[in-house]
């Protein structure tokens, strides 16, 4: 195992003072209490691992997205498996005029769009669903998030949990009664922990057949 692989392990303790962490409150007090910076790490990647889509994973981000759009920050959805349900986002306080939905044709274009959105500095958060992403590309996305001081969130399958990742935060989600069981697999300056049970309503993840209500979400980002 290489030194780089060792440094990415969540169960490796490193001495010395930890750098300060800037956090964006998640809107869930029980989760924030376990996160360095008391929220989503800003200027870094987070990974949300699930065994299937539509279990409420997007709702975990919605309070933070609402806060960002109220502050006139842009939020980008890159290659979501379902079209985000605009009426539910609006009811949750998300300003839809500051939401972009991007549907690249190929994985390479999807990763390019994610990197550009993170690096631009205008997106408060970039949510992406990559089909694949190797360590080299993940490092590029992490660097782009640092450069743009953006919250980068990658939704990935749970079977990548054993792989190394430069993400500052890795969460595994399981369905629970009326909500989600959140397992923290990796966090800065802390051990893995969980699960913490969060209550929420499953109303935001709708299948792509709900195309009409979502059409007021802008979708513009093209590669030269």
MIDOSE-1310 file (N, C-alpha, C; in nm, 2 decimals, decimal comma, always signed):
residues 224
xxxx	+0,08/-0,12/+0,00/+0,00/+0,00/+0,00/+0,09/+0,13/+0,00; +0,06/+0,22/-0,09/+0,14/+0,34/-0,10/+0,11/+0,44/+0,02; +0,20/+0,54/+0,04/+0,18/+0,64/+0,14/+0,05/+0,72/+0,11; +0,03/+0,75/-0,02/-0,09/+0,82/-0,05/-0,22/+0,74/-0,01
xxxx	-0,22/+0,61/-0,03/-0,33/+0,53/+0,01/-0,35/+0,53/+0,16; -0,24/+0,53/+0,23/-0,25/+0,53/+0,38/-0,30/+0,66/+0,43; -0,26/+0,77/+0,37/-0,31/+0,90/+0,41/-0,46/+0,93/+0,39; -0,51/+0,85/+0,29/-0,66/+0,86/+0,26/-0,74/+0,78/+0,35
xxxx	-0,68/+0,69/+0,44/-0,76/+0,60/+0,52/-0,83/+0,68/+0,64; -0,96/+0,65/+0,66/-1,03/+0,72/+0,76/-0,98/+0,68/+0,90; -0,93/+0,55/+0,91/-0,89/+0,50/+1,04/-0,74/+0,53/+1,08; -0,68/+0,62/+1,01/-0,54/+0,65/+1,03/-0,53/+0,78/+1,11
xxxx	-0,47/+0,78/+1,23/-0,46/+0,90/+1,31/-0,33/+0,97/+1,27; -0,33/+1,10/+1,25/-0,21/+1,18/+1,23/-0,20/+1,29/+1,33; -0,07/+1,29/+1,39/-0,05/+1,39/+1,50/-0,04/+1,53/+1,44; -0,04/+1,63/+1,54/-0,03/+1,77/+1,50/-0,17/+1,83/+1,50
xxxx	-0,16/+1,97/+1,50/-0,29/+2,04/+1,51/-0,36/+2,03/+1,37; -0,49/+2,01/+1,38/-0,57/+2,00/+1,26/-0,60/+2,15/+1,21; -0,60/+2,17/+1,08/-0,63/+2,30/+1,03/-0,78/+2,33/+1,05; -0,82/+2,46/+1,06/-0,95/+2,49/+1,08/-1,04/+2,45/+0,96
xxxx	-1,16/+2,41/+0,99/-1,25/+2,36/+0,88/-1,37/+2,45/+0,87; -1,40/+2,50/+0,75/-1,51/+2,58/+0,73/-1,63/+2,49/+0,69; -1,74/+2,51/+0,77/-1,86/+2,42/+0,75/-1,98/+2,50/+0,71; -2,06/+2,44/+0,62/-2,19/+2,49/+0,59/-2,30/+2,41/+0,66
xxxx	-2,37/+2,47/+0,75/-2,47/+2,39/+0,83/-2,56/+2,30/+0,74; -2,58/+2,18/+0,77/-2,66/+2,09/+0,69/-2,81/+2,11/+0,72; -2,84/+2,17/+0,83/-2,98/+2,18/+0,86/-3,03/+2,07/+0,95; -2,94/+1,97/+0,98/-2,97/+1,86/+1,07/-2,87/+1,86/+1,19
xxxx	-2,92/+1,91/+1,30/-2,83/+1,93/+1,42/-2,76/+1,81/+1,46; -2,82/+1,69/+1,45/-2,76/+1,57/+1,50/-2,64/+1,53/+1,41; -2,65/+1,56/+1,28/-2,54/+1,54/+1,19/-2,43/+1,64/+1,20; -2,47/+1,77/+1,21/-2,37/+1,88/+1,23/-2,28/+1,86/+1,35
xxxx	-2,34/+1,80/+1,46/-2,27/+1,78/+1,58/-2,15/+1,68/+1,56; -2,15/+1,60/+1,45/-2,05/+1,50/+1,43/-1,95/+1,54/+1,32; -1,98/+1,66/+1,26/-1,89/+1,70/+1,15/-1,80/+1,81/+1,19; -1,67/+1,80/+1,15/-1,58/+1,92/+1,18/-1,63/+2,04/+1,11
xxxx	-1,63/+2,15/+1,18/-1,68/+2,28/+1,12/-1,83/+2,28/+1,13; -1,89/+2,18/+1,19/-2,04/+2,18/+1,22/-2,12/+2,19/+1,09; -2,08/+2,12/+0,99/-2,15/+2,12/+0,86/-2,08/+2,06/+0,75; -2,13/+2,08/+0,63/-2,07/+2,03/+0,51/-1,93/+2,10/+0,49
xxxx	-1,83/+2,03/+0,45/-1,70/+2,10/+0,43/-1,70/+2,18/+0,31; -1,67/+2,31/+0,32/-1,67/+2,41/+0,21/-1,52/+2,41/+0,15; -1,51/+2,42/+0,02/-1,38/+2,41/-0,04/-1,33/+2,27/-0,04; -1,41/+2,17/-0,05/-1,37/+2,03/-0,05/-1,48/+1,94/-0,11
xxxx	-1,44/+1,82/-0,14/-1,54/+1,72/-0,19/-1,60/+1,65/-0,07; -1,72/+1,61/-0,09/-1,79/+1,51/+0,00/-1,85/+1,40/-0,09; -1,85/+1,28/-0,04/-1,91/+1,17/-0,12/-2,03/+1,12/-0,04; -2,14/+1,09/-0,11/-2,26/+1,03/-0,05/-2,27/+0,90/-0,12
xxxx	-2,26/+0,79/-0,05/-2,27/+0,65/-0,10/-2,40/+0,59/-0,07; -2,47/+0,53/-0,17/-2,59/+0,47/-0,16/-2,60/+0,34/-0,25; -2,68/+0,25/-0,21/-2,70/+0,13/-0,30/-2,80/+0,15/-0,40; -2,88/+0,26/-0,39/-2,97/+0,29/-0,50/-3,01/+0,44/-0,48
xxxx	-3,06/+0,49/-0,59/-3,11/+0,63/-0,59/-3,25/+0,65/-0,53; -3,28/+0,77/-0,49/-3,42/+0,80/-0,45/-3,46/+0,76/-0,31; -3,36/+0,74/-0,22/-3,39/+0,70/-0,08/-3,40/+0,83/+0,01; -3,38/+0,95/-0,05/-3,39/+1,07/+0,03/-3,25/+1,14/+0,04
xxxx	-3,16/+1,09/-0,04/-3,02/+1,15/-0,04/-3,02/+1,30/-0,08; -3,11/+1,34/-0,17/-3,11/+1,48/-0,21/-3,16/+1,57/-0,09; -3,26/+1,52/-0,02/-3,31/+1,60/+0,09/-3,21/+1,63/+0,20; -3,11/+1,54/+0,20/-3,00/+1,57/+0,30/-2,93/+1,70/+0,27
xxxx	-2,93/+1,74/+0,14/-2,86/+1,86/+0,10/-2,95/+1,98/+0,09; -3,08/+1,96/+0,08/-3,17/+2,07/+0,05/-3,16/+2,19/+0,15; -3,15/+2,17/+0,28/-3,14/+2,29/+0,36/-3,02/+2,37/+0,33; -2,91/+2,31/+0,30/-2,78/+2,38/+0,27/-2,80/+2,45/+0,13
xxxx	-2,86/+2,38/+0,04/-2,89/+2,45/-0,09/-2,98/+2,57/-0,08; -3,08/+2,56/+0,00/-3,17/+2,67/+0,02/-3,09/+2,79/+0,08; -3,00/+2,76/+0,17/-2,92/+2,87/+0,23/-2,83/+2,94/+0,13; -2,77/+2,86/+0,04/-2,68/+2,91/-0,06/-2,75/+3,00/-0,16
xxxx	-2,87/+2,95/-0,21/-2,94/+3,03/-0,31/-3,00/+3,15/-0,25; -3,03/+3,15/-0,12/-3,08/+3,28/-0,06/-2,97/+3,38/-0,06; -2,84/+3,33/-0,05/-2,73/+3,42/-0,05/-2,68/+3,45/-0,20; -2,76/+3,42/-0,29/-2,74/+3,45/-0,44/-2,62/+3,37/-0,49
xxxx	-2,59/+3,25/-0,43/-2,49/+3,16/-0,48/-2,56/+3,06/-0,57; -2,49/+3,02/-0,68/-2,55/+2,92/-0,77/-2,53/+2,78/-0,72; -2,63/+2,69/-0,76/-2,62/+2,55/-0,73/-2,63/+2,47/-0,86; -2,54/+2,38/-0,88/-2,54/+2,31/-1,01/-2,56/+2,16/-0,98
xxxx	-2,65/+2,10/-1,06/-2,68/+1,96/-1,06/-2,62/+1,90/-1,19; -2,52/+1,82/-1,18/-2,45/+1,76/-1,30/-2,49/+1,62/-1,32; -2,56/+1,59/-1,43/-2,60/+1,45/-1,46/-2,68/+1,38/-1,35; -2,79/+1,45/-1,30/-2,87/+1,38/-1,20/-2,95/+1,26/-1,26
xxxx	-2,97/+1,15/-1,19/-3,04/+1,04/-1,25/-3,19/+1,07/-1,27; -3,24/+1,16/-1,19/-3,38/+1,21/-1,21/-3,38/+1,36/-1,22; -3,48/+1,41/-1,29/-3,49/+1,56/-1,29/-3,53/+1,61/-1,16; -3,46/+1,70/-1,09/-3,50/+1,75/-0,96/-3,64/+1,81/-0,97
xxxx	-3,72/+1,78/-0,87/-3,86/+1,82/-0,87/-3,87/+1,96/-0,82; -3,90/+2,05/-0,92/-3,89/+2,20/-0,89/-3,99/+2,24/-0,78; -4,12/+2,20/-0,78/-4,21/+2,25/-0,68/-4,16/+2,22/-0,54; -4,11/+2,10/-0,52/-4,07/+2,06/-0,39/-3,94/+2,14/-0,34
xxxx	-3,85/+2,16/-0,44/-3,73/+2,24/-0,41/-3,78/+2,38/-0,37; -3,87/+2,44/-0,44/-3,92/+2,57/-0,41/-3,98/+2,58/-0,27; -4,07/+2,48/-0,24/-4,13/+2,47/-0,11/-4,03/+2,46/+0,00; -3,91/+2,40/-0,03/-3,81/+2,39/+0,07/-3,72/+2,51/+0,09
xxxx	-3,75/+2,61/+0,01/-3,68/+2,74/+0,02/-3,57/+2,76/-0,08; -3,55/+2,67/-0,18/-3,45/+2,68/-0,28/-3,50/+2,78/-0,39; -3,41/+2,88/-0,41/-3,44/+2,98/-0,52/-3,40/+2,92/-0,65; -3,51/+2,89/-0,73/-3,48/+2,81/-0,85/-3,41/+2,89/-0,96
xxxx	-3,41/+3,03/-0,95/-3,34/+3,11/-1,04/-3,19/+3,10/-1,03; -3,15/+3,03/-0,92/-3,00/+3,01/-0,90/-2,97/+2,86/-0,91; -3,04/+2,78/-0,98/-3,02/+2,64/-1,00/-2,99/+2,61/-1,14; -2,89/+2,54/-1,17/-2,85/+2,48/-1,30/-2,86/+2,33/-1,30
xxxx	-2,92/+2,28/-1,41/-2,92/+2,13/-1,43/-2,85/+2,10/-1,56; -2,75/+2,03/-1,55/-2,66/+2,00/-1,67/-2,67/+1,85/-1,70; -2,69/+1,82/-1,83/-2,70/+1,68/-1,87/-2,60/+1,65/-1,98; -2,47/+1,63/-1,94/-2,37/+1,60/-2,04/-2,40/+1,46/-2,11
xxxx	-2,35/+1,45/-2,23/-2,37/+1,32/-2,30/-2,28/+1,21/-2,26; -2,16/+1,24/-2,23/-2,06/+1,14/-2,20/-2,00/+1,16/-2,06; -1,94/+1,06/-2,00/-1,88/+1,07/-1,87/-1,77/+1,17/-1,87; -1,68/+1,18/-1,97/-1,57/+1,27/-1,98/-1,63/+1,42/-1,98
xxxx	-1,74/+1,44/-2,04/-1,80/+1,57/-2,04/-1,86/+1,60/-1,91; -1,91/+1,50/-1,84/-1,97/+1,52/-1,71/-1,87/+1,56/-1,61; -1,75/+1,49/-1,61/-1,64/+1,52/-1,52/-1,58/+1,66/-1,55; -1,57/+1,70/-1,68/-1,53/+1,83/-1,72/-1,62/+1,94/-1,67
xxxx	-1,75/+1,92/-1,68/-1,85/+2,02/-1,64/-1,85/+2,03/-1,48; -1,83/+1,92/-1,41/-1,82/+1,93/-1,27/-1,70/+2,01/-1,22; -1,58/+1,98/-1,29/-1,46/+2,05/-1,25/-1,47/+2,20/-1,28; -1,53/+2,24/-1,39/-1,54/+2,38/-1,43/-1,64/+2,45/-1,33
xxxx	-1,75/+2,38/-1,30/-1,84/+2,44/-1,20/-1,78/+2,46/-1,06; -1,70/+2,37/-1,02/-1,64/+2,38/-0,89/-1,53/+2,49/-0,89; -1,46/+2,50/-1,00/-1,35/+2,59/-1,00/-1,39/+2,73/-1,02; -1,51/+2,75/-1,08/-1,55/+2,89/-1,12/-1,56/+2,99/-1,01
xxxx	-1,59/+2,94/-0,89/-1,61/+3,04/-0,78/-1,75/+3,10/-0,77; -1,83/+3,07/-0,86/-1,97/+3,13/-0,86/-2,07/+3,03/-0,80; -2,04/+2,90/-0,80/-2,13/+2,80/-0,75/-2,10/+2,77/-0,60; -2,20/+2,79/-0,52/-2,18/+2,76/-0,38/-2,18/+2,61/-0,36
xxxx	-2,25/+2,53/-0,44/-2,25/+2,39/-0,43/-2,26/+2,33/-0,57; -2,19/+2,22/-0,59/-2,20/+2,14/-0,72/-2,23/+2,00/-0,68; -2,34/+1,94/-0,72/-2,38/+1,81/-0,70/-2,37/+1,73/-0,83; -2,30/+1,62/-0,82/-2,27/+1,54/-0,94/-2,29/+1,39/-0,92
xxxx	-2,32/+1,32/-1,03/-2,35/+1,18/-1,02/-2,26/+1,11/-1,13; -2,13/+1,10/-1,10/-2,04/+1,04/-1,20/-2,06/+0,89/-1,21; -2,06/+0,84/-1,34/-2,07/+0,70/-1,36/-1,94/+0,63/-1,31; -1,82/+0,69/-1,34/-1,70/+0,64/-1,29/-1,61/+0,76/-1,26
xxxx	-1,51/+0,74/-1,17/-1,41/+0,85/-1,14/-1,29/+0,78/-1,08; -1,18/+0,79/-1,14/-1,06/+0,74/-1,08/-0,99/+0,84/-0,99; -0,89/+0,79/-0,92/-0,82/+0,88/-0,82/-0,77/+1,01/-0,88; -0,71/+1,00/-1,00/-0,66/+1,12/-1,06/-0,77/+1,22/-1,09
xxxx	-0,88/+1,18/-1,13/-0,99/+1,27/-1,16/-1,05/+1,32/-1,03; -1,06/+1,24/-0,93/-1,11/+1,28/-0,80/-1,02/+1,39/-0,74; -0,89/+1,37/-0,75/-0,80/+1,48/-0,70/-0,82/+1,61/-0,78; -0,84/+1,60/-0,91/-0,87/+1,73/-0,98/-1,00/+1,79/-0,93
xxxx	-1,10/+1,72/-0,90/-1,22/+1,77/-0,85/-1,20/+1,83/-0,71; -1,12/+1,76/-0,63/-1,09/+1,82/-0,49/-1,02/+1,95/-0,51; -0,92/+1,96/-0,59/-0,85/+2,08/-0,61/-0,94/+2,19/-0,67; -1,03/+2,16/-0,76/-1,12/+2,26/-0,81/-1,21/+2,31/-0,71
xxxx	-1,26/+2,22/-0,61/-1,34/+2,27/-0,50/-1,27/+2,36/-0,41; -1,14/+2,33/-0,39/-1,06/+2,42/-0,31/-1,04/+2,56/-0,38; -1,01/+2,56/-0,51/-0,99/+2,68/-0,58/-1,12/+2,77/-0,58; -1,23/+2,71/-0,60/-1,36/+2,78/-0,61/-1,43/+2,80/-0,48
xxxx	-1,37/+2,75/-0,37/-1,43/+2,75/-0,24/-1,57/+2,71/-0,24; -1,59/+2,59/-0,31/-1,73/+2,54/-0,33/-1,75/+2,41/-0,26; -1,87/+2,38/-0,23/-1,91/+2,25/-0,17/-1,93/+2,16/-0,29; -1,85/+2,06/-0,30/-1,86/+1,96/-0,41/-1,92/+1,83/-0,35
xxxx	-2,02/+1,78/-0,40/-2,09/+1,65/-0,35/-2,10/+1,55/-0,47; -2,04/+1,44/-0,45/-2,05/+1,33/-0,55/-2,13/+1,22/-0,49; -2,23/+1,18/-0,57/-2,32/+1,07/-0,54/-2,26/+0,94/-0,61; -2,22/+0,85/-0,53/-2,15/+0,73/-0,58/-2,21/+0,60/-0,53
xxxx	-2,19/+0,49/-0,59/-2,24/+0,36/-0,54/-2,17/+0,32/-0,42; -2,24/+0,24/-0,33/-2,18/+0,21/-0,20/-2,06/+0,11/-0,22; -2,05/+0,04/-0,34/-1,94/-0,05/-0,36/-1,80/+0,01/-0,37; -1,80/+0,15/-0,38/-1,67/+0,21/-0,38/-1,62/+0,25/-0,24
xxxx	-1,69/+0,21/-0,14/-1,65/+0,25/+0,00/-1,52/+0,21/+0,04; -1,47/+0,09/-0,02/-1,34/+0,04/+0,02/-1,23/+0,11/-0,06; -1,26/+0,19/-0,16/-1,15/+0,25/-0,24/-1,11/+0,38/-0,18; -0,98/+0,42/-0,20/-0,93/+0,55/-0,15/-1,00/+0,66/-0,22
xxxx	-1,00/+0,77/-0,15/-1,07/+0,89/-0,21/-1,01/+1,02/-0,14; -0,99/+1,13/-0,21/-0,94/+1,25/-0,15/-1,05/+1,33/-0,08; -1,18/+1,28/-0,09/-1,29/+1,35/-0,03/-1,27/+1,38/+0,12; -1,30/+1,50/+0,16/-1,29/+1,53/+0,31/-1,40/+1,46/+0,39
xxxx	-1,51/+1,42/+0,33/-1,62/+1,36/+0,40/-1,68/+1,25/+0,31; -1,70/+1,14/+0,37/-1,77/+1,03/+0,30/-1,88/+0,97/+0,39; -2,00/+0,98/+0,34/-2,12/+0,93/+0,41/-2,18/+0,81/+0,34; -2,22/+0,71/+0,41/-2,30/+0,60/+0,35/-2,44/+0,61/+0,41
xxxx	-2,54/+0,61/+0,32/-2,68/+0,62/+0,36/-2,75/+0,49/+0,34; -2,84/+0,46/+0,44/-2,93/+0,35/+0,44/-3,07/+0,40/+0,47; -3,18/+0,34/+0,41/-3,31/+0,38/+0,44/-3,34/+0,35/+0,59; -3,42/+0,44/+0,65/-3,46/+0,41/+0,79/-3,60/+0,46/+0,80
xxxx	-3,67/+0,42/+0,91/-3,81/+0,46/+0,92/-3,83/+0,61/+0,92; -3,90/+0,66/+0,82/-3,92/+0,81/+0,81/-3,80/+0,89/+0,78; -3,69/+0,82/+0,73/-3,57/+0,90/+0,71/-3,46/+0,82/+0,66; -3,34/+0,86/+0,71/-3,21/+0,80/+0,67/-3,12/+0,76/+0,79
xxxx	-3,05/+0,66/+0,77/-2,94/+0,62/+0,86/-2,81/+0,66/+0,80; -2,74/+0,76/+0,86/-2,62/+0,82/+0,80/-2,50/+0,76/+0,88; -2,41/+0,69/+0,80/-2,29/+0,64/+0,85/-2,18/+0,73/+0,81; -2,09/+0,78/+0,89/-1,98/+0,86/+0,86/-1,86/+0,77/+0,84
xxxx	-1,82/+0,75/+0,72/-1,71/+0,66/+0,69/-1,57/+0,73/+0,70; -1,57/+0,86/+0,67/-1,45/+0,94/+0,67/-1,49/+1,09/+0,70; -1,41/+1,15/+0,79/-1,43/+1,29/+0,82/-1,29/+1,35/+0,86; -1,27/+1,47/+0,85/-1,15/+1,53/+0,89/-1,14/+1,53/+1,04
xxxx	-1,02/+1,49/+1,09/-0,99/+1,50/+1,23/-1,09/+1,42/+1,32; -1,13/+1,31/+1,26/-1,22/+1,23/+1,34/-1,23/+1,08/+1,29; -1,28/+1,00/+1,38/-1,30/+0,86/+1,34/-1,43/+0,84/+1,27; -1,44/+0,73/+1,20/-1,57/+0,69/+1,14/-1,67/+0,67/+1,26
xxxx	-1,80/+0,70/+1,23/-1,90/+0,69/+1,34/-2,04/+0,68/+1,27; -2,14/+0,66/+1,36/-2,27/+0,64/+1,31/-2,32/+0,50/+1,34; -2,45/+0,48/+1,30/-2,53/+0,57/+1,22/-2,60/+0,67/+1,31; -2,63/+0,79/+1,25/-2,72/+0,88/+1,31/-2,85/+0,88/+1,22
xxxx	-2,96/+0,88/+1,29/-3,09/+0,86/+1,22/-3,15/+1,00/+1,20; -3,18/+1,04/+1,08/-3,24/+1,17/+1,04/-3,38/+1,15/+0,99; -3,47/+1,22/+1,04/-3,61/+1,21/+0,99/-3,63/+1,31/+0,87; -3,70/+1,27/+0,77/-3,73/+1,35/+0,66/-3,84/+1,29/+0,57
xxxx	-3,90/+1,37/+0,49/-4,00/+1,33/+0,40/-3,94/+1,30/+0,26; -3,99/+1,19/+0,20/-3,93/+1,15/+0,07/-4,02/+1,22/-0,04; -4,00/+1,34/-0,07/-4,08/+1,41/-0,17/-4,00/+1,48/-0,28; -3,87/+1,48/-0,27/-3,79/+1,56/-0,36/-3,74/+1,47/-0,48
xxxx	-3,72/+1,35/-0,46/-3,67/+1,26/-0,57/-3,78/+1,21/-0,65; -3,80/+1,26/-0,77/-3,90/+1,21/-0,86/-3,84/+1,16/-0,99; -3,90/+1,07/-1,05/-3,84/+1,01/-1,17/-3,85/+1,11/-1,29; -3,77/+1,08/-1,39/-3,76/+1,18/-1,50/-3,89/+1,20/-1,57
xxxx	-3,99/+1,12/-1,54/-4,12/+1,14/-1,61/-4,19/+1,27/-1,56; -4,14/+1,32/-1,44/-4,20/+1,45/-1,40/-4,12/+1,56/-1,46; -4,12/+1,56/-1,59/-4,04/+1,66/-1,66/-4,10/+1,79/-1,67; -4,23/+1,80/-1,67/-4,29/+1,93/-1,69/-4,27/+2,03/-1,57
xxxx	-4,29/+1,98/-1,44/-4,27/+2,07/-1,33/-4,13/+2,12/-1,32; -4,03/+2,05/-1,37/-3,89/+2,08/-1,36/-3,84/+2,17/-1,47; -3,92/+2,20/-1,57/-3,86/+2,27/-1,68/-3,83/+2,41/-1,65; -3,87/+2,47/-1,54/-3,83/+2,60/-1,51/-3,69/+2,61/-1,44
xxxx	-3,62/+2,50/-1,43/-3,48/+2,50/-1,39/-3,39/+2,52/-1,51; -3,30/+2,62/-1,50/-3,22/+2,65/-1,61/-3,12/+2,54/-1,63; -3,08/+2,51/-1,76/-2,98/+2,40/-1,78/-2,89/+2,45/-1,89; -2,78/+2,51/-1,85/-2,68/+2,57/-1,95/-2,54/+2,55/-1,90
xxxx	-2,46/+2,47/-1,97/-2,32/+2,46/-1,95/-2,27/+2,38/-2,07; -2,20/+2,44/-2,16/-2,15/+2,37/-2,28/-2,00/+2,37/-2,28; -1,94/+2,27/-2,34/-1,80/+2,26/-2,35/-1,75/+2,31/-2,49; -1,65/+2,40/-2,49/-1,60/+2,45/-2,61/-1,54/+2,34/-2,70
